Amino acid sequence: MVKYIVKMIDKYSGEVLDTDDEKFDTYEDAEDFSLEWSLNYATGAEVLELAGRSFDSPDDIDFVVEEVEV
């Protein structure tokens, strides 16, 4: 059975920074989640910047959907 997961990846090194535990039944559901995760990440980075704290730039991060067999 095919499921889909979402990974947060460093855009330049290709290193996987985080993988969400949820498995999605459809690519579209996983894609929607990846967009939501990306927007939340960007918002969090903005808040940290305003607080004067360091963060990884949202421009350096990709959120990708990957197919997995379960």
All heavy atoms as a GROMACS GRO file, in nm:
protein
  565
    1MET      N    1   0.084  -0.118   0.000
    1MET     CA    2   0.000   0.000   0.000
    1MET      C    3   0.089   0.124   0.000
    1MET      O    4   0.186   0.133   0.073
    1MET     CB    5  -0.090  -0.003   0.123
    1MET     CG    6  -0.173   0.123   0.137
    1MET     SD    7  -0.263   0.123   0.292
    1MET     CE    8  -0.426   0.132   0.231
    2VAL      N    9   0.056   0.221  -0.081
    2VAL     CA   10   0.135   0.343  -0.094
    2VAL      C   11   0.077   0.451  -0.003
    2VAL      O   12  -0.043   0.471   0.003
    2VAL     CB   13   0.135   0.392  -0.241
    2VAL    CG1   14   0.202   0.526  -0.253
    2VAL    CG2   15   0.199   0.291  -0.332
    3LYS      N   16   0.167   0.517   0.069
    3LYS     CA   17   0.133   0.633   0.152
    3LYS      C   18   0.233   0.743   0.117
    3LYS      O   19   0.329   0.721   0.043
    3LYS     CB   20   0.143   0.599   0.301
    3LYS     CG   21   0.047   0.494   0.349
    3LYS     CD   22  -0.085   0.554   0.379
    3LYS     CE   23  -0.177   0.448   0.442
    3LYS     NZ   24  -0.297   0.502   0.493
    4TYR      N   25   0.210   0.860   0.172
    4TYR     CA   26   0.297   0.974   0.145
    4TYR      C   27   0.338   1.039   0.276
    4TYR      O   28   0.259   1.047   0.370
    4TYR     CB   29   0.225   1.077   0.057
    4TYR     CG   30   0.184   1.019  -0.076
    4TYR    CD1   31   0.060   0.957  -0.091
    4TYR    CD2   32   0.270   1.021  -0.184
    4TYR    CE1   33   0.022   0.902  -0.212
    4TYR    CE2   34   0.233   0.965  -0.305
    4TYR     CZ   35   0.109   0.906  -0.318
    4TYR     OH   36   0.072   0.851  -0.438
    5ILE      N   37   0.465   1.083   0.282
    5ILE     CA   38   0.516   1.154   0.398
    5ILE      C   39   0.573   1.288   0.352
    5ILE      O   40   0.597   1.308   0.232
    5ILE     CB   41   0.624   1.073   0.472
    5ILE    CG1   42   0.744   1.045   0.381
    5ILE    CG2   43   0.567   0.945   0.531
    5ILE    CD1   44   0.863   0.982   0.452
    6VAL      N   45   0.596   1.378   0.448
    6VAL     CA   46   0.652   1.509   0.417
    6VAL      C   47   0.784   1.523   0.492
    6VAL      O   48   0.792   1.493   0.612
    6VAL     CB   49   0.555   1.622   0.457
    6VAL    CG1   50   0.616   1.758   0.426
    6VAL    CG2   51   0.422   1.605   0.385
    7LYS      N   52   0.886   1.567   0.420
    7LYS     CA   53   1.018   1.588   0.479
    7LYS      C   54   1.059   1.734   0.465
    7LYS      O   55   1.030   1.798   0.364
    7LYS     CB   56   1.123   1.501   0.409
    7LYS     CG   57   1.105   1.354   0.432
    7LYS     CD   58   1.217   1.276   0.366
    7LYS     CE   59   1.205   1.128   0.398
    7LYS     NZ   60   1.318   1.053   0.341
    8MET      N   61   1.130   1.783   0.567
    8MET     CA   62   1.191   1.916   0.562
    8MET      C   63   1.338   1.894   0.526
    8MET      O   64   1.409   1.822   0.596
    8MET     CB   65   1.179   1.987   0.697
    8MET     CG   66   1.245   2.122   0.699
    8MET     SD   67   1.214   2.223   0.847
    8MET     CE   68   1.264   2.118   0.978
    9ILE      N   69   1.381   1.955   0.416
    9ILE     CA   70   1.514   1.929   0.362
    9ILE      C   71   1.590   2.060   0.344
    9ILE      O   72   1.533   2.161   0.300
    9ILE     CB   73   1.502   1.857   0.226
    9ILE    CG1   74   1.433   1.722   0.246
    9ILE    CG2   75   1.637   1.842   0.158
    9ILE    CD1   76   1.409   1.645   0.120
   10ASP      N   77   1.720   2.057   0.377
   10ASP     CA   78   1.807   2.170   0.351
   10ASP      C   79   1.822   2.182   0.199
   10ASP      O   80   1.862   2.087   0.132
   10ASP     CB   81   1.943   2.150   0.416
   10ASP     CG   82   2.036   2.266   0.395
   10ASP    OD1   83   2.078   2.290   0.279
   10ASP    OD2   84   2.068   2.335   0.494
   11LYS      N   85   1.786   2.297   0.147
   11LYS     CA   86   1.782   2.318   0.002
   11LYS      C   87   1.919   2.301  -0.064
   11LYS      O   88   1.929   2.260  -0.179
   11LYS     CB   89   1.728   2.458  -0.027
   11LYS     CG   90   1.694   2.483  -0.170
   11LYS     CD   91   1.642   2.624  -0.192
   11LYS     CE   92   1.498   2.632  -0.146
   11LYS     NZ   93   1.436   2.761  -0.180
   12TYR      N   94   2.027   2.330   0.008
   12TYR     CA   95   2.159   2.331  -0.053
   12TYR      C   96   2.235   2.199  -0.034
   12TYR      O   97   2.301   2.152  -0.125
   12TYR     CB   98   2.240   2.449  -0.001
   12TYR     CG   99   2.170   2.579  -0.028
   12TYR    CD1  100   2.108   2.650   0.074
   12TYR    CD2  101   2.159   2.628  -0.158
   12TYR    CE1  102   2.040   2.767   0.047
   12TYR    CE2  103   2.090   2.746  -0.185
   12TYR     CZ  104   2.031   2.814  -0.082
   12TYR     OH  105   1.962   2.930  -0.107
   13SER      N  106   2.224   2.140   0.086
   13SER     CA  107   2.298   2.017   0.112
   13SER      C  108   2.216   1.891   0.084
   13SER      O  109   2.272   1.783   0.069
   13SER     CB  110   2.344   2.013   0.258
   13SER     OG  111   2.234   1.993   0.346
   14GLY      N  112   2.083   1.906   0.080
   14GLY     CA  113   1.996   1.791   0.060
   14GLY      C  114   1.974   1.710   0.187
   14GLY      O  115   1.907   1.608   0.185
   15GLU      N  116   2.030   1.757   0.298
   15GLU     CA  117   2.016   1.688   0.426
   15GLU      C  118   1.872   1.693   0.475
   15GLU      O  119   1.808   1.798   0.469
   15GLU     CB  120   2.108   1.755   0.529
   15GLU     CG  121   2.096   1.700   0.668
   15GLU     CD  122   2.175   1.779   0.770
   15GLU    OE1  123   2.241   1.878   0.732
   15GLU    OE2  124   2.170   1.742   0.888
   16VAL      N  125   1.821   1.582   0.523
   16VAL     CA  126   1.687   1.577   0.580
   16VAL      C  127   1.695   1.633   0.721
   16VAL      O  128   1.765   1.578   0.807
   16VAL     CB  129   1.631   1.434   0.582
   16VAL    CG1  130   1.496   1.430   0.651
   16VAL    CG2  131   1.620   1.379   0.441
   17LEU      N  132   1.627   1.744   0.745
   17LEU     CA  133   1.629   1.809   0.876
   17LEU      C  134   1.520   1.757   0.968
   17LEU      O  135   1.538   1.755   1.090
   17LEU     CB  136   1.614   1.961   0.858
   17LEU     CG  137   1.718   2.027   0.768
   17LEU    CD1  138   1.683   2.173   0.746
   17LEU    CD2  139   1.856   2.013   0.828
   18ASP      N  140   1.408   1.716   0.912
   18ASP     CA  141   1.297   1.665   0.992
   18ASP      C  142   1.202   1.589   0.899
   18ASP      O  143   1.192   1.619   0.781
   18ASP     CB  144   1.222   1.781   1.058
   18ASP     CG  145   1.131   1.738   1.172
   18ASP    OD1  146   1.134   1.620   1.211
   18ASP    OD2  147   1.057   1.825   1.222
   19THR      N  148   1.135   1.491   0.956
   19THR     CA  149   1.033   1.416   0.884
   19THR      C  150   0.911   1.408   0.972
   19THR      O  151   0.921   1.370   1.089
   19THR     CB  152   1.081   1.273   0.852
   19THR    OG1  153   1.200   1.281   0.774
   19THR    CG2  154   0.976   1.196   0.774
   20ASP      N  155   0.797   1.448   0.919
   20ASP     CA  156   0.674   1.440   0.996
   20ASP      C  157   0.633   1.294   1.008
   20ASP      O  158   0.650   1.215   0.915
   20ASP     CB  159   0.564   1.522   0.928
   20ASP     CG  160   0.442   1.537   1.017
   20ASP    OD1  161   0.450   1.613   1.114
   20ASP    OD2  162   0.342   1.469   0.989
   21ASP      N  163   0.578   1.258   1.124
   21ASP     CA  164   0.539   1.118   1.150
   21ASP      C  165   0.412   1.076   1.078
   21ASP      O  166   0.387   0.958   1.059
   21ASP     CB  167   0.519   1.097   1.300
   21ASP     CG  168   0.649   1.110   1.378
   21ASP    OD1  169   0.756   1.087   1.318
   21ASP    OD2  170   0.643   1.146   1.497
   22GLU      N  171   0.331   1.174   1.037
   22GLU     CA  172   0.202   1.141   0.976
   22GLU      C  173   0.221   1.085   0.835
   22GLU      O  174   0.302   1.133   0.757
   22GLU     CB  175   0.114   1.266   0.972
   22GLU     CG  176  -0.026   1.238   0.926
   22GLU     CD  177  -0.120   1.356   0.949
   22GLU    OE1  178  -0.077   1.457   1.004
   22GLU    OE2  179  -0.236   1.343   0.907
   23LYS      N  180   0.142   0.984   0.805
   23LYS     CA  181   0.140   0.926   0.670
   23LYS      C  182   0.005   0.959   0.606
   23LYS      O  183  -0.099   0.939   0.668
   23LYS     CB  184   0.162   0.776   0.676
   23LYS     CG  185   0.303   0.740   0.719
   23LYS     CD  186   0.324   0.592   0.723
   23LYS     CE  187   0.467   0.556   0.752
   23LYS     NZ  188   0.515   0.593   0.882
   24PHE      N  189   0.010   1.010   0.486
   24PHE     CA  190  -0.110   1.055   0.417
   24PHE      C  191  -0.151   0.955   0.311
   24PHE      O  192  -0.067   0.893   0.246
   24PHE     CB  193  -0.084   1.192   0.352
   24PHE     CG  194  -0.050   1.298   0.453
   24PHE    CD1  195   0.082   1.323   0.487
   24PHE    CD2  196  -0.148   1.373   0.514
   24PHE    CE1  197   0.115   1.421   0.579
   24PHE    CE2  198  -0.118   1.471   0.607
   24PHE     CZ  199   0.015   1.494   0.639
   25ASP      N  200  -0.282   0.942   0.292
   25ASP     CA  201  -0.335   0.848   0.193
   25ASP      C  202  -0.321   0.899   0.051
   25ASP      O  203  -0.308   0.819  -0.042
   25ASP     CB  204  -0.482   0.818   0.221
   25ASP     CG  205  -0.501   0.741   0.351
   25ASP    OD1  206  -0.414   0.658   0.385
   25ASP    OD2  207  -0.602   0.765   0.418
   26THR      N  208  -0.324   1.031   0.032
   26THR     CA  209  -0.316   1.087  -0.103
   26THR      C  210  -0.202   1.188  -0.112
   26THR      O  211  -0.164   1.252  -0.012
   26THR     CB  212  -0.446   1.158  -0.145
   26THR    OG1  213  -0.464   1.273  -0.062
   26THR    CG2  214  -0.566   1.064  -0.133
   27TYR      N  215  -0.150   1.201  -0.232
   27TYR     CA  216  -0.044   1.299  -0.257
   27TYR      C  217  -0.096   1.440  -0.227
   27TYR      O  218  -0.023   1.522  -0.172
   27TYR     CB  219   0.003   1.289  -0.402
   27TYR     CG  220   0.113   1.386  -0.435
   27TYR    CD1  221   0.246   1.350  -0.413
   27TYR    CD2  222   0.086   1.513  -0.485
   27TYR    CE1  223   0.349   1.438  -0.441
   27TYR    CE2  224   0.188   1.602  -0.513
   27TYR     CZ  225   0.318   1.564  -0.491
   27TYR     OH  226   0.420   1.652  -0.518
   28GLU      N  227  -0.220   1.467  -0.263
   28GLU     CA  228  -0.278   1.599  -0.245
   28GLU      C  229  -0.285   1.637  -0.097
   28GLU      O  230  -0.256   1.751  -0.061
   28GLU     CB  231  -0.417   1.608  -0.308
   28GLU     CG  232  -0.417   1.604  -0.459
   28GLU     CD  233  -0.396   1.462  -0.516
   28GLU    OE1  234  -0.415   1.363  -0.443
   28GLU    OE2  235  -0.357   1.454  -0.634
   29ASP      N  236  -0.322   1.542  -0.012
   29ASP     CA  237  -0.326   1.569   0.132
   29ASP      C  238  -0.186   1.599   0.186
   29ASP      O  239  -0.167   1.691   0.266
   29ASP     CB  240  -0.386   1.451   0.209
   29ASP     CG  241  -0.535   1.437   0.189
   29ASP    OD1  242  -0.599   1.532   0.141
   29ASP    OD2  243  -0.587   1.328   0.221
   30ALA      N  244  -0.088   1.523   0.141
   30ALA     CA  245   0.049   1.546   0.183
   30ALA      C  246   0.100   1.681   0.132
   30ALA      O  247   0.168   1.754   0.204
   30ALA     CB  248   0.139   1.434   0.134
   31GLU      N  249   0.066   1.716   0.011
   31GLU     CA  250   0.106   1.845  -0.047
   31GLU      C  251   0.043   1.961   0.031
   31GLU      O  252   0.110   2.061   0.060
   31GLU     CB  253   0.066   1.852  -0.194
   31GLU     CG  254   0.106   1.980  -0.264
   31GLU     CD  255   0.256   1.994  -0.284
   31GLU    OE1  256   0.330   1.896  -0.275
   31GLU    OE2  257   0.300   2.107  -0.309
   32ASP      N  258  -0.085   1.948   0.066
   32ASP     CA  259  -0.151   2.051   0.147
   32ASP      C  260  -0.080   2.068   0.281
   32ASP      O  261  -0.057   2.179   0.327
   32ASP     CB  262  -0.297   2.016   0.171
   32ASP     CG  263  -0.384   2.030   0.048
   32ASP    OD1  264  -0.339   2.094  -0.051
   32ASP    OD2  265  -0.497   1.977   0.048
   33PHE      N  266  -0.044   1.956   0.343
   33PHE     CA  267   0.026   1.962   0.470
   33PHE      C  268   0.163   2.028   0.454
   33PHE      O  269   0.205   2.107   0.538
   33PHE     CB  270   0.040   1.823   0.532
   33PHE     CG  271   0.118   1.826   0.660
   33PHE    CD1  272   0.057   1.866   0.778
   33PHE    CD2  273   0.251   1.788   0.663
   33PHE    CE1  274   0.130   1.871   0.897
   33PHE    CE2  275   0.324   1.792   0.780
   33PHE     CZ  276   0.263   1.834   0.898
   34SER      N  277   0.234   1.995   0.346
   34SER     CA  278   0.367   2.054   0.325
   34SER      C  279   0.359   2.206   0.308
   34SER      O  280   0.444   2.279   0.357
   34SER     CB  281   0.438   1.990   0.205
   34SER     OG  282   0.384   2.033   0.082
   35LEU      N  283   0.254   2.253   0.241
   35LEU     CA  284   0.234   2.398   0.227
   35LEU      C  285   0.204   2.462   0.361
   35LEU      O  286   0.256   2.570   0.393
   35LEU     CB  287   0.123   2.426   0.126
   35LEU     CG  288   0.152   2.386  -0.017
   35LEU    CD1  289   0.028   2.404  -0.104
   35LEU    CD2  290   0.268   2.464  -0.073
   36GLU      N  291   0.122   2.396   0.441
   36GLU     CA  292   0.090   2.448   0.574
   36GLU      C  293   0.216   2.451   0.662
   36GLU      O  294   0.242   2.549   0.732
   36GLU     CB  295  -0.016   2.360   0.638
   36GLU     CG  296  -0.058   2.406   0.776
   36GLU     CD  297  -0.163   2.317   0.839
   36GLU    OE1  298  -0.231   2.242   0.766
   36GLU    OE2  299  -0.175   2.321   0.962
   37TRP      N  300   0.295   2.345   0.658
   37TRP     CA  301   0.418   2.336   0.737
   37TRP      C  302   0.514   2.447   0.693
   37TRP      O  303   0.577   2.513   0.775
   37TRP     CB  304   0.479   2.199   0.720
   37TRP     CG  305   0.590   2.164   0.815
   37TRP    CD1  306   0.638   2.237   0.920
   37TRP    CD2  307   0.668   2.045   0.814
   37TRP    NE1  308   0.738   2.170   0.983
   37TRP    CE2  309   0.759   2.052   0.920
   37TRP    CE3  310   0.669   1.932   0.733
   37TRP    CZ2  311   0.851   1.950   0.949
   37TRP    CZ3  312   0.759   1.832   0.762
   37TRP    CH2  313   0.849   1.840   0.868
   38SER      N  314   0.524   2.470   0.564
   38SER     CA  315   0.612   2.574   0.511
   38SER      C  316   0.569   2.713   0.559
   38SER      O  317   0.653   2.794   0.600
   38SER     CB  318   0.611   2.569   0.358
   38SER     OG  319   0.685   2.673   0.303
   39LEU      N  320   0.440   2.741   0.554
   39LEU     CA  321   0.390   2.871   0.600
   39LEU      C  322   0.413   2.888   0.750
   39LEU      O  323   0.452   2.996   0.796
   39LEU     CB  324   0.243   2.887   0.566
   39LEU     CG  325   0.210   2.902   0.418
   39LEU    CD1  326   0.058   2.898   0.398
   39LEU    CD2  327   0.268   3.030   0.363
   40ASN      N  328   0.389   2.783   0.828
   40ASN     CA  329   0.412   2.790   0.972
   40ASN      C  330   0.560   2.811   1.003
   40ASN      O  331   0.595   2.886   1.095
   40ASN     CB  332   0.361   2.664   1.040
   40ASN     CG  333   0.211   2.655   1.042
   40ASN    OD1  334   0.141   2.753   1.023
   40ASN    ND2  335   0.160   2.536   1.064
   41TYR      N  336   0.646   2.747   0.927
   41TYR     CA  337   0.790   2.762   0.947
   41TYR      C  338   0.832   2.907   0.919
   41TYR      O  339   0.909   2.966   0.995
   41TYR     CB  340   0.867   2.666   0.856
   41TYR     CG  341   1.014   2.665   0.884
   41TYR    CD1  342   1.068   2.584   0.981
   41TYR    CD2  343   1.101   2.747   0.811
   41TYR    CE1  344   1.204   2.583   1.008
   41TYR    CE2  345   1.236   2.748   0.837
   41TYR     CZ  346   1.287   2.666   0.935
   41TYR     OH  347   1.422   2.667   0.961
   42ALA      N  348   0.781   2.963   0.811
   42ALA     CA  349   0.814   3.101   0.776
   42ALA      C  350   0.765   3.198   0.883
   42ALA      O  351   0.835   3.293   0.919
   42ALA     CB  352   0.756   3.137   0.640
   43THR      N  353   0.646   3.175   0.936
   43THR     CA  354   0.591   3.260   1.041
   43THR      C  355   0.678   3.250   1.166
   43THR      O  356   0.709   3.353   1.230
   43THR     CB  357   0.446   3.220   1.074
   43THR    OG1  358   0.367   3.236   0.956
   43THR    CG2  359   0.388   3.305   1.185
   44GLY      N  360   0.716   3.130   1.203
   44GLY     CA  361   0.803   3.112   1.320
   44GLY      C  362   0.937   3.180   1.303
   44GLY      O  363   0.990   3.240   1.396
   45ALA      N  364   0.994   3.173   1.183
   45ALA     CA  365   1.122   3.238   1.156
   45ALA      C  366   1.108   3.389   1.169
   45ALA      O  367   1.197   3.456   1.222
   45ALA     CB  368   1.171   3.200   1.016
   46GLU      N  369   0.996   3.443   1.122
   46GLU     CA  370   0.972   3.587   1.133
   46GLU      C  371   0.963   3.630   1.280
   46GLU      O  372   1.020   3.731   1.320
   46GLU     CB  373   0.844   3.625   1.060
   46GLU     CG  374   0.816   3.773   1.058
   46GLU     CD  375   0.690   3.808   0.980
   46GLU    OE1  376   0.643   3.725   0.901
   46GLU    OE2  377   0.640   3.919   1.002
   47VAL      N  378   0.894   3.551   1.361
   47VAL     CA  379   0.881   3.581   1.503
   47VAL      C  380   1.018   3.576   1.572
   47VAL      O  381   1.052   3.666   1.651
   47VAL     CB  382   0.783   3.482   1.572
   47VAL    CG1  383   0.788   3.495   1.723
   47VAL    CG2  384   0.642   3.505   1.520
   48LEU      N  385   1.098   3.475   1.540
   48LEU     CA  386   1.232   3.466   1.598
   48LEU      C  387   1.319   3.584   1.555
   48LEU      O  388   1.396   3.637   1.636
   48LEU     CB  389   1.298   3.334   1.558
   48LEU     CG  390   1.242   3.210   1.625
   48LEU    CD1  391   1.304   3.084   1.565
   48LEU    CD2  392   1.264   3.213   1.775
   49GLU      N  393   1.308   3.625   1.430
   49GLU     CA  394   1.384   3.739   1.382
   49GLU      C  395   1.346   3.866   1.458
   49GLU      O  396   1.433   3.942   1.500
   49GLU     CB  397   1.361   3.760   1.232
   49GLU     CG  398   1.441   3.875   1.175
   49GLU     CD  399   1.419   3.892   1.026
   49GLU    OE1  400   1.311   3.854   0.976
   49GLU    OE2  401   1.510   3.942   0.960
   50LEU      N  402   1.217   3.887   1.478
   50LEU     CA  403   1.172   4.004   1.553
   50LEU      C  404   1.217   4.000   1.699
   50LEU      O  405   1.238   4.104   1.761
   50LEU     CB  406   1.019   4.015   1.546
   50LEU     CG  407   0.961   4.047   1.408
   50LEU    CD1  408   0.809   4.035   1.410
   50LEU    CD2  409   1.004   4.185   1.362
   51ALA      N  410   1.234   3.880   1.754
   51ALA     CA  411   1.280   3.864   1.892
   51ALA      C  412   1.433   3.869   1.903
   51ALA      O  413   1.487   3.860   2.012
   51ALA     CB  414   1.228   3.733   1.949
   52GLY      N  415   1.499   3.880   1.788
   52GLY     CA  416   1.645   3.888   1.788
   52GLY      C  417   1.713   3.754   1.807
   52GLY      O  418   1.829   3.748   1.846
   53ARG      N  419   1.644   3.646   1.777
   53ARG     CA  420   1.702   3.513   1.791
   53ARG      C  421   1.737   3.456   1.654
   53ARG      O  422   1.680   3.496   1.553
   53ARG     CB  423   1.604   3.422   1.863
   53ARG     CG  424   1.576   3.475   2.005
   53ARG     CD  425   1.488   3.391   2.087
   53ARG     NE  426   1.538   3.254   2.098
   53ARG     CZ  427   1.460   3.152   2.131
   53ARG    NH1  428   1.332   3.172   2.156
   53ARG    NH2  429   1.510   3.032   2.140
   54SER      N  430   1.831   3.363   1.655
   54SER     CA  431   1.876   3.305   1.528
   54SER      C  432   1.778   3.198   1.481
   54SER      O  433   1.704   3.140   1.560
   54SER     CB  434   2.015   3.245   1.544
   54SER     OG  435   2.012   3.138   1.633
   55PHE      N  436   1.780   3.173   1.351
   55PHE     CA  437   1.691   3.075   1.289
   55PHE      C  438   1.747   3.038   1.153
   55PHE      O  439   1.833   3.108   1.099
   55PHE     CB  440   1.549   3.133   1.272
   55PHE     CG  441   1.546   3.254   1.182
   55PHE    CD1  442   1.519   3.242   1.047
   55PHE    CD2  443   1.572   3.380   1.232
   55PHE    CE1  444   1.518   3.352   0.963
   55PHE    CE2  445   1.572   3.492   1.149
   55PHE     CZ  446   1.544   3.478   1.015
   56ASP      N  447   1.700   2.926   1.101
   56ASP     CA  448   1.733   2.888   0.963
   56ASP      C  449   1.636   2.959   0.871
   56ASP      O  450   1.514   2.953   0.891
   56ASP     CB  451   1.720   2.737   0.943
   56ASP     CG  452   1.826   2.659   1.020
   56ASP    OD1  453   1.936   2.712   1.038
   56ASP    OD2  454   1.797   2.545   1.061
   57SER      N  455   1.687   3.026   0.773
   57SER     CA  456   1.603   3.102   0.681
   57SER      C  457   1.507   3.010   0.606
   57SER      O  458   1.547   2.904   0.557
   57SER     CB  459   1.690   3.176   0.579
   57SER     OG  460   1.609   3.235   0.480
   58PRO      N  461   1.379   3.050   0.596
   58PRO     CA  462   1.283   2.971   0.518
   58PRO      C  463   1.324   2.956   0.372
   58PRO      O  464   1.283   2.861   0.306
   58PRO     CB  465   1.153   3.051   0.530
   58PRO     CG  466   1.170   3.133   0.652
   58PRO     CD  467   1.317   3.162   0.664
   59ASP      N  468   1.408   3.048   0.323
   59ASP     CA  469   1.454   3.039   0.184
   59ASP      C  470   1.552   2.923   0.164
   59ASP      O  471   1.577   2.882   0.051
   59ASP     CB  472   1.522   3.170   0.143
   59ASP     CG  473   1.425   3.286   0.140
   59ASP    OD1  474   1.304   3.263   0.120
   59ASP    OD2  475   1.470   3.400   0.160
   60ASP      N  476   1.609   2.872   0.276
   60ASP     CA  477   1.706   2.763   0.268
   60ASP      C  478   1.644   2.626   0.291
   60ASP      O  479   1.715   2.525   0.295
   60ASP     CB  480   1.816   2.785   0.372
   60ASP     CG  481   1.895   2.913   0.347
   60ASP    OD1  482   1.893   2.964   0.233
   60ASP    OD2  483   1.958   2.962   0.443
   61ILE      N  484   1.512   2.620   0.307
   61ILE     CA  485   1.443   2.498   0.343
   61ILE      C  486   1.340   2.461   0.236
   61ILE      O  487   1.271   2.548   0.184
   61ILE     CB  488   1.371   2.514   0.479
   61ILE    CG1  489   1.467   2.560   0.588
   61ILE    CG2  490   1.297   2.387   0.517
   61ILE    CD1  491   1.572   2.461   0.625
   62ASP      N  492   1.332   2.333   0.204
   62ASP     CA  493   1.227   2.281   0.116
   62ASP      C  494   1.145   2.179   0.193
   62ASP      O  495   1.198   2.106   0.278
   62ASP     CB  496   1.288   2.210  -0.006
   62ASP     CG  497   1.318   2.303  -0.120
   62ASP    OD1  498   1.257   2.410  -0.128
   62ASP    OD2  499   1.404   2.267  -0.203
   63PHE      N  500   1.018   2.174   0.163
   63PHE     CA  501   0.928   2.073   0.219
   63PHE      C  502   0.881   1.988   0.103
   63PHE      O  503   0.818   2.038   0.011
   63PHE     CB  504   0.810   2.141   0.291
   63PHE     CG  505   0.855   2.220   0.410
   63PHE    CD1  506   0.894   2.352   0.398
   63PHE    CD2  507   0.860   2.161   0.535
   63PHE    CE1  508   0.936   2.425   0.508
   63PHE    CE2  509   0.902   2.233   0.646
   63PHE     CZ  510   0.940   2.365   0.632
   64VAL      N  511   0.918   1.860   0.106
   64VAL     CA  512   0.891   1.773  -0.008
   64VAL      C  513   0.804   1.655   0.033
   64VAL      O  514   0.812   1.606   0.145
   64VAL     CB  515   1.021   1.722  -0.072
   64VAL    CG1  516   1.100   1.836  -0.132
   64VAL    CG2  517   1.104   1.644   0.024
   65VAL      N  518   0.722   1.611  -0.060
   65VAL     CA  519   0.638   1.494  -0.041
   65VAL      C  520   0.709   1.374  -0.100
   65VAL      O  521   0.763   1.381  -0.211
   65VAL     CB  522   0.500   1.515  -0.110
   65VAL    CG1  523   0.418   1.389  -0.101
   65VAL    CG2  524   0.428   1.634  -0.051
   66GLU      N  525   0.712   1.265  -0.024
   66GLU     CA  526   0.779   1.144  -0.070
   66GLU      C  527   0.685   1.024  -0.057
   66GLU      O  528   0.613   1.011   0.042
   66GLU     CB  529   0.904   1.122   0.015
   66GLU     CG  530   0.991   1.010  -0.032
   66GLU     CD  531   1.120   1.005   0.047
   66GLU    OE1  532   1.203   1.096   0.030
   66GLU    OE2  533   1.136   0.910   0.126
   67GLU      N  534   0.686   0.940  -0.154
   67GLU     CA  535   0.602   0.819  -0.153
   67GLU      C  536   0.675   0.710  -0.075
   67GLU      O  537   0.795   0.690  -0.091
   67GLU     CB  538   0.580   0.775  -0.298
   67GLU     CG  539   0.485   0.661  -0.314
   67GLU     CD  540   0.461   0.630  -0.461
   67GLU    OE1  541   0.409   0.716  -0.533
   67GLU    OE2  542   0.498   0.518  -0.501
   68VAL      N  543   0.599   0.640   0.011
   68VAL     CA  544   0.656   0.529   0.088
   68VAL      C  545   0.563   0.408   0.082
   68VAL      O  546   0.443   0.422   0.064
   68VAL     CB  547   0.682   0.567   0.236
   68VAL    CG1  548   0.790   0.671   0.248
   68VAL    CG2  549   0.554   0.613   0.304
   69GLU      N  550   0.620   0.290   0.093
   69GLU     CA  551   0.541   0.167   0.098
   69GLU      C  552   0.519   0.129   0.244
   69GLU      O  553   0.610   0.137   0.325
   69GLU     CB  554   0.616   0.054   0.029
   69GLU     CG  555   0.615   0.061  -0.121
   69GLU     CD  556   0.481   0.029  -0.184
   69GLU    OE1  557   0.406  -0.052  -0.127
   69GLU    OE2  558   0.453   0.085  -0.289
   70VAL      N  559   0.396   0.095   0.277
   70VAL     CA  560   0.365   0.049   0.414
   70VAL      C  561   0.302  -0.088   0.411
   70VAL      O  562   0.252  -0.135   0.314
   70VAL     CB  563   0.274   0.146   0.490
   70VAL    CG1  564   0.352   0.265   0.537
   70VAL    CG2  565   0.156   0.185   0.408
   0.00000   0.00000   0.00000
